[in-house]
Amino acid sequence: MVAIHVTSEIKPLKKVLLHRPGKELLNLTPDTLERLLFDDIPFLPVAQKEHDRFAEILKENGVEVVYLEDLMAETISVSPEIREKFIKQYIVEANIHTERWKKILFDYFDSIKDPKELVLKTMEGLNLKEVHVSPENSLVDLVSESDKLIIDPMPNLYFTRDPFASVGDGVTLNKMYSITRNRETIYAEYIFNFHPEYKGQVEKWYDRYDEFHIEGGDVLNINETTLAVGISQRTCPEAIDGLAHRIFKNPKSKIERILAVNIPNNRAMMHLDTVFTQIDTDKFTVHPGIYGELQVFEVTPKGDDILVKEINDKLENILAKYLGHPVTLIPCAGGDRIASEREQWNDGSNTLCIAPGVIVVYDRNDVTNKILREQGLTVLEMPSAELSRGRGGPRCMSMPLVRED
Ligand SMILES: NC(=[NH2+])NCCC[C@H](N)C(=O)O
C-alpha cells in the first residue's frame, strides 16, 4: 500500500490516523482551558471508550486504523540517535532553554526506556514533582510550588486532522495557529522524515518551519486536481499563497487549482470543516451561516507565479462548477436556527465520510442525523458526550492516509 494517497473527501477510506486520548486530558485545568483550546475537561475513561468505539466503527467498515503514538514509538526505535534528537528537540520546543533544565529533563525522558511510554509521556505534559531535582542545585527551582506543570500537555492531539493534511501523495506539514498546537507537529515531522514506511515516500507541500499558519481542518480534497482551503481563524491567506507556489511547482503534485474559501473568523467556525464537509458524490453538510454568497478565490499557476481570481457566488454554485455536476447542501439541523447553532457547536457539520454516502457522526446531533438519514445517507453514530468537549468531531479526530481513487 502507498504511504499517503488521498485525492478526495469521500472515496473509500482504506487507512486512517488516530490518536487515542491519553493522560494529557488529566493535565487540563480550568485556568488552562482557554490557552489549550478546550471548553471543558473531558472525563478521560469515557472519552477513551468513545474513541475506542470510533476506531471500532472504522475497522468494522474495512478501514485500517493506525495510531500516532504507535507510529512515533516505531520512529524513535529506528536508532538511538533519532530518539536522542527527538527528546532534545521536544524539550526546546516545550520552551525549556536553560542548560541545567535541558539536562535534567533529557535525563528524565531518556530514563523512560519503553518507546511508546516515552512518546505518551511527551504528550501528557510534565509536573515538577515528577522530576527529581537535587535540592543543593538551585533554590529558585525549588521555591515554587512542587506540583506545577513545567511542560504543558498537548490535549488536542486526538484531533489528528490538523497538524498535517494528506493531499495527493504528500502532506502539508503545518505551521499551526497556536503555540500549544504547533508543538504537536513534531510527531509528524519525525514520522515522515524517519519512519521506515514514510521516509522518502511522502512529498511535503508545506512545512512546520514556514512562516504562516495553516491547519488541516481547513484543507479539503475536492478531487485529484482541486483543493479547497479555508481562510479562517486558523489559516491565513499568506499560507495559502505559499502552499500554492510550492504545490504548483512540484511535478509530483496533480493539484491544478486551489479554492480559498473565506469563512468567518471565529472559534465556532475555526476551520472550513466545521462549516462544511463532503458526504457523498453530490452532497455536503453545511452550516447555515455560510449559506449565502461566499467570497472564494480561485488560485491557479501562471508561469512561475500564481493567478488569483475572486469569485463571489453561492457555495452550491461554486461546488457545482468545480465538481462538474449539481450538488445538494444539507444544512446542519435542517437550517433551524437554534438547533443548527447548537449542533454546529457540537460539530454536526463535521462528519467523516468513509465511502460515498457513508458517514461517521456524533450521536448527540440527533436533529441533523435524522435529516441525513432522510436524505439517504448511511449514518454511523458514535458516542460523543466527552470527546465533543474539545470542540471537534469525527472529521477532526481523523487524518486519512489512504483513500481509493
Ligand atoms: N478540524 C477541526 N475542526 N479541528 C478541531 C480542533 C479543536 C481544537 N480544540 C482546536 O481548537 O484546535
Ligand as a Chemical Component Dictionary entry (heavy atoms), coordinates in Angstrom:
data_LIG
# 
_chem_comp.id                   LIG 
_chem_comp.type                 NON-POLYMER 
_chem_comp.pdbx_formal_charge   1 
_chem_comp.three_letter_code    LIG 
# 
loop_
_chem_comp_atom.comp_id 
_chem_comp_atom.atom_id 
_chem_comp_atom.alt_atom_id 
_chem_comp_atom.type_symbol 
_chem_comp_atom.charge 
_chem_comp_atom.model_Cartn_x 
_chem_comp_atom.model_Cartn_y 
_chem_comp_atom.model_Cartn_z 
_chem_comp_atom.pdbx_ordinal 
LIG N1 N1 N 0 -10.505 20.150 12.108 1  
LIG C1 C1 C 0 -11.083 20.624 13.191 2  
LIG N2 N2 N 1 -12.277 21.202 13.133 3  
LIG N3 N3 N 0 -10.408 20.551 14.386 4  
LIG C2 C2 C 0 -10.974 20.952 15.666 5  
LIG C3 C3 C 0 -9.868  21.212 16.663 6  
LIG C4 C4 C 0 -10.394 21.570 18.068 7  
LIG C5 C5 C 0 -9.261  22.055 18.975 8  
LIG N4 N4 N 0 -9.724  22.186 20.353 9  
LIG C6 C6 C 0 -8.719  23.411 18.478 10 
LIG O1 O1 O 0 -9.196  24.426 18.915 11 
LIG O2 O2 O 0 -7.819  23.430 17.630 12 
# 
loop_
_chem_comp_bond.comp_id 
_chem_comp_bond.atom_id_1 
_chem_comp_bond.atom_id_2 
_chem_comp_bond.value_order 
_chem_comp_bond.pdbx_ordinal 
LIG N1 C1 SING 1  
LIG C1 N2 DOUB 2  
LIG C1 N3 SING 3  
LIG N3 C2 SING 4  
LIG C2 C3 SING 5  
LIG C3 C4 SING 6  
LIG C4 C5 SING 7  
LIG C5 N4 SING 8  
LIG C5 C6 SING 9  
LIG C6 O1 DOUB 10 
LIG C6 O2 SING 11 
# 
